[in-house]
Amino acid sequence: MTSGFESAARRWLVSGRVQGVGYRAFAARTARGLGLSGGASNLPGGQVLVVAEGPSHALDRLEAALWEGSRFARVQRVETSDASPADLLGEFDAEFRRER
């Protein structure tokens, strides 16, 4: 059993009405508030990719928030997978960094 404080990295592919509705900024603001690092980007197919690293309990909270989305978003699907350190080095439309 894990305590939830181990550092991990995850990626989420979010589908629905998630582009042009402030979803990336929402994801970045939420993740930053949880002390996570990573970013969010629009994808050509209309989805948003979110990648974050930090304590697993904070990643769980971010995932729950991603299902809610921004005010005008309509999230239909959130696919979750583990991320690698290389995923965190990508270029993001909305980056967030852990405050030290």
C-alpha positions as CSV (number, residue, x, y, z in Angstrom):
1,M,0.0,0.0,0.0
2,T,1.3,3.5,-0.9
3,S,1.0,6.6,1.2
4,G,0.1,8.8,-1.7
5,F,3.2,11.0,-1.1
6,E,5.5,9.2,-3.5
7,S,6.3,11.2,-6.6
8,A,4.8,10.0,-9.8
9,A,4.0,11.3,-13.3
10,R,0.8,10.8,-15.3
11,R,-0.7,11.9,-18.5
12,W,-4.4,12.4,-19.4
13,L,-6.0,12.7,-22.7
14,V,-9.2,14.7,-22.3
15,S,-12.0,14.6,-24.9
16,G,-15.2,16.6,-25.3
17,R,-15.7,20.3,-25.6
18,V,-12.3,21.2,-24.1
19,Q,-10.7,23.6,-26.6
20,G,-11.5,27.3,-26.7
21,V,-13.2,27.2,-23.3
22,G,-10.3,27.9,-20.9
23,Y,-9.7,24.2,-20.2
24,R,-5.9,24.4,-20.5
25,A,-5.7,27.4,-18.1
26,F,-8.0,25.7,-15.7
27,A,-5.9,22.5,-15.7
28,A,-2.7,24.6,-15.2
29,R,-4.2,26.7,-12.4
30,T,-5.5,23.6,-10.7
31,A,-2.3,21.6,-11.0
32,R,-0.2,24.6,-9.8
33,G,-2.5,24.9,-6.7
34,L,-1.8,21.2,-6.0
35,G,2.0,21.7,-6.2
36,L,2.4,19.8,-9.4
37,S,4.7,20.4,-12.4
38,G,3.9,19.8,-16.1
39,G,1.7,21.3,-18.7
40,A,-1.4,21.1,-20.9
41,S,-1.7,21.4,-24.7
42,N,-4.4,21.3,-27.3
43,L,-4.1,18.4,-29.8
44,P,-5.1,18.6,-33.4
45,G,-8.0,16.1,-32.9
46,G,-9.7,18.4,-30.5
47,Q,-8.5,16.8,-27.2
48,V,-6.3,18.3,-24.5
49,L,-3.2,16.5,-23.3
50,V,-2.3,17.2,-19.6
51,V,1.0,15.8,-18.2
52,A,1.9,16.3,-14.5
53,E,4.4,15.1,-11.9
54,G,4.2,15.2,-8.1
55,P,2.8,13.4,-5.2
56,S,0.3,10.6,-6.2
57,H,-2.4,12.0,-3.9
58,A,-2.2,15.4,-5.8
59,L,-2.3,13.6,-9.1
60,D,-5.5,11.9,-8.0
61,R,-7.0,15.2,-7.1
62,L,-6.0,16.7,-10.4
63,E,-7.6,13.8,-12.3
64,A,-10.9,14.3,-10.4
65,A,-10.8,18.0,-11.3
66,L,-10.0,17.3,-15.0
67,W,-13.4,15.5,-15.2
68,E,-15.1,18.7,-14.0
69,G,-13.3,21.0,-16.3
70,S,-13.6,24.7,-16.8
71,R,-17.0,26.5,-16.7
72,F,-17.8,26.1,-20.4
73,A,-16.1,22.8,-20.9
74,R,-18.0,19.6,-21.4
75,V,-15.7,16.7,-20.6
76,Q,-16.8,13.4,-22.1
77,R,-13.7,11.2,-21.5
78,V,-10.5,11.3,-19.5
79,E,-7.9,8.6,-20.5
80,T,-5.2,8.1,-17.9
81,S,-1.7,6.6,-18.3
82,D,1.7,6.7,-16.6
83,A,4.0,9.4,-17.9
84,S,7.8,9.2,-18.4
85,P,10.3,12.0,-17.6
86,A,10.5,12.6,-21.3
87,D,6.8,13.5,-21.4
88,L,7.4,16.3,-18.9
89,L,10.1,17.9,-21.2
90,G,7.6,18.5,-24.1
91,E,6.5,21.9,-25.2
92,F,3.1,22.9,-23.6
93,D,0.6,25.6,-24.4
94,A,0.1,26.1,-20.7
95,E,3.0,25.1,-18.4
96,F,2.9,24.9,-14.6
97,R,5.7,24.5,-12.2
98,R,5.8,23.5,-8.6
99,E,6.3,26.5,-6.4
100,R,9.4,26.1,-4.2
